[in-house]
């Protein structure tokens, strides 16, 4: 079942090159994204941030909470895209190591960030997503060392 969870979570990641800022900010894009995610997420899915200024210790609930969490994080960025580098199979948890690329304005250079997320799958649905500002935080959260 755990390899199934890895494939399931991996399929929920945005396609390479997709501008996540646009997906979450634009109401039509969000409507399409939320429709595609609604069957994959538990109705009471929780989203939390670790190590992100302004998001630590905040838990967002449901699809609207997922959008709120992303909008909060995306506030300073005009564009934001992510590339999955590695997945780690931990049974009901899947760790995704990513490389993010963001730009604060059209005239500023793109910056690169490395981060991670811990996805918890229960009963075939995503029950929790913990977005981690750095990989060490994510690995420690699941009992792994870098």
Secondary structure, 3 states (H helix, E strand, C coil): CHHHHHHHHHHCCCCCCCCHHHHHHCHHHHHHHHHHHCCCEEEEEEEEEECCCCCECCEEEHHHHHHHHHHHHHCCCCEEEEEEEEEEEECCEEEEEEEEEEECCCCCCCEEEEEEEEEEEECCEEEEEEEECCHHHHHHHCCCCC
